[in-house]
Amino acid sequence: MFDPKILNDLSKQFIEHLPPAFKNMHQELDKTFRTVMGSVFAKMDLVSREEFDAQVALLAENKAKLESLQAELSGLSQKLAEVEQKK
């Protein structure tokens, strides 16, 4: 999911930018804001930075394997072509 620290930071910034008349409703607004933002983030189907980084690493590893297999296949195709030419 997402880092709860982000929600805390957003909530803090939201409360800090309220007009003075609303600041005495701090707890209620904070709770409502967190609920709404949590719902929005949940609908966005976000992943954590750690999950994203893990997928990037896996993709890089798979890309390297694919390039290696492509080079191997190319070499085998060339050898096969040479064998067929000798026949």
C-alpha positions in Angstrom: 0.0 0.0 0.0 1.4 3.5 0.8 3.4 4.9 3.6 1.2 6.3 6.4 3.8 9.0 7.0 2.7 10.6 3.7 -0.9 10.8 5.0 0.4 12.3 8.3 2.4 14.9 6.4 -0.5 15.8 4.1 -2.9 16.1 7.1 -0.4 18.3 8.9 -0.1 20.6 5.9 -3.8 20.7 5.5 -4.4 21.7 9.1 -1.6 24.3 9.0 -3.1 26.1 6.0 -6.6 26.4 7.5 -8.0 29.8 8.4 -7.7 30.6 12.1 -11.5 30.1 12.6 -11.3 26.5 11.6 -8.2 25.6 13.6 -10.2 24.9 16.8 -11.9 22.0 14.9 -8.4 20.5 14.4 -9.2 16.9 15.5 -12.4 16.5 13.6 -11.0 18.0 10.4 -7.8 15.9 10.8 -9.9 12.7 11.2 -12.1 13.6 8.2 -9.2 14.5 6.0 -7.4 11.2 6.8 -10.5 9.2 6.1 -11.1 10.9 2.8 -7.4 10.8 1.7 -7.1 7.1 2.8 -10.1 6.3 0.7 -8.7 8.2 -2.3 -5.3 6.4 -2.0 -7.0 3.0 -1.6 -8.9 3.6 -4.8 -5.7 4.5 -6.6 -4.3 1.1 -5.9 -0.8 2.5 -5.1 2.2 0.5 -4.2 5.0 1.3 -1.7 8.3 2.5 -2.8 9.9 -0.8 -1.7 7.4 -2.8 -3.9 8.1 -0.5 -6.8 11.9 -0.8 -6.4 11.6 -4.6 -6.1 9.7 -4.7 -9.4 12.3 -2.4 -11.1 15.1 -4.7 -9.9 13.2 -7.8 -11.1 12.5 -6.1 -14.5 16.2 -5.2 -14.9 17.2 -8.8 -14.0 14.7 -10.2 -16.5 15.9 -7.8 -19.2 19.5 -9.0 -18.7 18.5 -12.6 -18.9 16.5 -11.9 -22.1 19.5 -10.2 -23.7 21.7 -13.1 -22.8 19.2 -15.6 -24.2 18.9 -13.5 -27.4 22.7 -13.5 -27.8 22.8 -17.3 -27.2 20.0 -17.9 -29.7 21.7 -15.7 -32.3 25.0 -17.7 -31.8 23.2 -21.0 -32.1 21.3 -19.8 -35.2 24.6 -18.8 -36.8 26.2 -22.2 -35.9 23.2 -24.0 -37.4 23.5 -21.9 -40.6 27.2 -22.8 -40.9 26.4 -26.5 -40.4 23.7 -26.4 -43.0 26.1 -24.7 -45.5 28.7 -27.5 -45.1 26.1 -30.1 -46.1 
